[in-house]
Amino acid sequence: MKSMSFQASLAAALMLAAAWLAPPVSAQTQSPPAAPVQSTAQPSAAGTVPSATAPAAPAPAASTAPAVAGAAPVAVNPASAKPEAAAIAPALKELSPWVMFMSADVIVKAVMIGLAFASLMTWTVFIAKSIELSVASTKLRSALKKIAEARSLAEAQMALGTKEGMLPSFLAAALREARMSAGLSSDAGIKERAASSFSEIVRAEQRRIRIGMGVLATVGSTSPFVGLFGTVWGIMNSFIGISKSQTTNLAVVAPGIAEALLATAIGLVAAIPAVIIYNHFSRVTKGYLELVSRASGAAGRLLSRDLDRSHGSVHSRAAE
């Protein structure tokens, strides 16, 4: 009896264990078909299976739809084009002097071209006057050395030959005055008239040697103001552009202001060398005119010797 009761209790325990393990087994057997139903969306004959899987199917769709909708603005060009445009814009609007000149106003362009032409004239005058003064000073020093030992106007002319220059001009004027004053008893009158002729030659040489200095003075004194006029005009146009665009963004304002300031820069580039070159030529011209005065004095001394020599021979002949 004891064995039969033990077997009955063991059978009852096995039945309870099977009943307790039955739901998990059924769930495991039903879970594999659920995945194909969601992926393939095939209809099922059972009423419980579609009701269990139907809410699960829209859930991924609902969860993925916002992700797609949120990703769409990121992929669209306007969202990402603004930083790219901001990075490319400075490269397209490069503020080089040539680009600023080409994009400037017509008046500002005219001012820049005028100032560039004035600067070109300044350097042309500098080169031309440097060569002219150097050659003239060298010739005059050489001529003064050649007549240093001459005793008369005739000897001085023979020493110089047929060369042209300041000293030959003085000698020719002295000889011409001595010849035209032949027979006159007063030597003082001859010397005064010769000195007057020398003064005319010196003044003519001063006017000739200062040709181009007025251009330097004009460029040096007016170029900054002309450049300032171009700057004021360009800034006025920039303010007008600001009022039209209704923005004070630096990227909008900077190009116009830079173009305007370029006119002032060119004005200074033209004016500063002109002032320096003018002062340089003032010193060099002064030194050259001193050489001209020395040549005039040398010709006057030779004329005085000739006059004294001629009067001495007259007195000696009269004494005889």
ChimeraX attribute file (.defattr): number of C-alpha atoms within 10 A of each C-alpha:
attribute: neighborCount
match mode: 1-to-1
recipient: residues
	/A:1	6
	/A:2	7
	/A:3	8
	/A:4	9
	/A:5	10
	/A:6	11
	/A:7	12
	/A:8	12
	/A:9	12
	/A:10	12
	/A:11	12
	/A:12	12
	/A:13	12
	/A:14	12
	/A:15	12
	/A:16	12
	/A:17	11
	/A:18	11
	/A:19	10
	/A:20	11
	/A:21	11
	/A:22	11
	/A:23	11
	/A:24	10
	/A:25	10
	/A:26	10
	/A:27	10
	/A:28	10
	/A:29	11
	/A:30	12
	/A:31	10
	/A:32	10
	/A:33	11
	/A:34	15
	/A:35	12
	/A:36	11
	/A:37	17
	/A:38	15
	/A:39	9
	/A:40	8
	/A:41	14
	/A:42	10
	/A:43	10
	/A:44	10
	/A:45	8
	/A:46	8
	/A:47	9
	/A:48	9
	/A:49	15
	/A:50	18
	/A:51	10
	/A:52	11
	/A:53	15
	/A:54	13
	/A:55	10
	/A:56	12
	/A:57	14
	/A:58	12
	/A:59	11
	/A:60	10
	/A:61	11
	/A:62	10
	/A:63	10
	/A:64	12
	/A:65	12
	/A:66	11
	/A:67	11
	/A:68	10
	/A:69	10
	/A:70	11
	/A:71	11
	/A:72	10
	/A:73	12
	/A:74	11
	/A:75	10
	/A:76	10
	/A:77	10
	/A:78	12
	/A:79	11
	/A:80	12
	/A:81	11
	/A:82	11
	/A:83	11
	/A:84	12
	/A:85	12
	/A:86	10
	/A:87	11
	/A:88	11
	/A:89	12
	/A:90	11
	/A:91	9
	/A:92	9
	/A:93	12
	/A:94	12
	/A:95	15
	/A:96	10
	/A:97	12
	/A:98	11
	/A:99	13
	/A:100	21
	/A:101	20
	/A:102	11
	/A:103	14
	/A:104	23
	/A:105	18
	/A:106	12
	/A:107	13
	/A:108	23
	/A:109	20
	/A:110	14
	/A:111	23
	/A:112	24
	/A:113	15
	/A:114	17
	/A:115	27
	/A:116	18
	/A:117	12
	/A:118	23
	/A:119	25
	/A:120	13
	/A:121	18
	/A:122	25
	/A:123	16
	/A:124	13
	/A:125	20
	/A:126	21
	/A:127	11
	/A:128	11
	/A:129	20
	/A:130	14
	/A:131	11
	/A:132	12
	/A:133	17
	/A:134	12
	/A:135	11
	/A:136	17
	/A:137	18
	/A:138	11
	/A:139	16
	/A:140	20
	/A:141	16
	/A:142	12
	/A:143	20
	/A:144	17
	/A:145	10
	/A:146	15
	/A:147	22
	/A:148	11
	/A:149	11
	/A:150	16
	/A:151	14
	/A:152	19
	/A:153	24
	/A:154	15
	/A:155	14
	/A:156	23
	/A:157	19
	/A:158	12
	/A:159	16
	/A:160	17
	/A:161	10
	/A:162	9
	/A:163	13
	/A:164	10
	/A:165	13
	/A:166	21
	/A:167	28
	/A:168	20
	/A:169	16
	/A:170	26
	/A:171	25
	/A:172	16
	/A:173	21
	/A:174	26
	/A:175	19
	/A:176	12
	/A:177	19
	/A:178	21
	/A:179	11
	/A:180	11
	/A:181	15
	/A:182	9
	/A:183	8
	/A:184	10
	/A:185	10
	/A:186	9
	/A:187	14
	/A:188	11
	/A:189	12
	/A:190	22
	/A:191	19
	/A:192	13
	/A:193	16
	/A:194	24
	/A:195	20
	/A:196	13
	/A:197	16
	/A:198	24
	/A:199	15
	/A:200	12
	/A:201	17
	/A:202	19
	/A:203	12
	/A:204	11
	/A:205	14
	/A:206	16
	/A:207	9
	/A:208	10
	/A:209	18
	/A:210	13
	/A:211	12
	/A:212	17
	/A:213	20
	/A:214	11
	/A:215	15
	/A:216	27
	/A:217	17
	/A:218	14
	/A:219	25
	/A:220	26
	/A:221	14
	/A:222	15
	/A:223	27
	/A:224	22
	/A:225	15
	/A:226	21
	/A:227	28
	/A:228	22
	/A:229	19
	/A:230	26
	/A:231	24
	/A:232	18
	/A:233	16
	/A:234	26
	/A:235	19
	/A:236	15
	/A:237	17
	/A:238	21
	/A:239	15
	/A:240	12
	/A:241	16
	/A:242	16
	/A:243	11
	/A:244	9
	/A:245	11
	/A:246	9
	/A:247	12
	/A:248	13
	/A:249	10
	/A:250	8
	/A:251	12
	/A:252	14
	/A:253	16
	/A:254	14
	/A:255	19
	/A:256	24
	/A:257	20
	/A:258	20
	/A:259	28
	/A:260	30
	/A:261	20
	/A:262	23
	/A:263	32
	/A:264	24
	/A:265	17
	/A:266	22
	/A:267	29
	/A:268	21
	/A:269	19
	/A:270	27
	/A:271	27
	/A:272	17
	/A:273	18
	/A:274	28
	/A:275	17
	/A:276	13
	/A:277	19
	/A:278	23
	/A:279	15
	/A:280	13
	/A:281	19
	/A:282	14
	/A:283	10
	/A:284	16
	/A:285	18
	/A:286	12
	/A:287	13
	/A:288	21
	/A:289	17
	/A:290	11
	/A:291	19
	/A:292	24
	/A:293	16
	/A:294	16
	/A:295	25
	/A:296	24
	/A:297	16
	/A:298	21
	/A:299	27
	/A:300	22
	/A:301	16
	/A:302	22
	/A:303	24
	/A:304	20
	/A:305	14
	/A:306	18
	/A:307	17
	/A:308	13
	/A:309	13
	/A:310	11
	/A:311	14
	/A:312	12
	/A:313	11
	/A:314	12
	/A:315	11
	/A:316	9
	/A:317	9
	/A:318	8
	/A:319	7
	/A:320	6
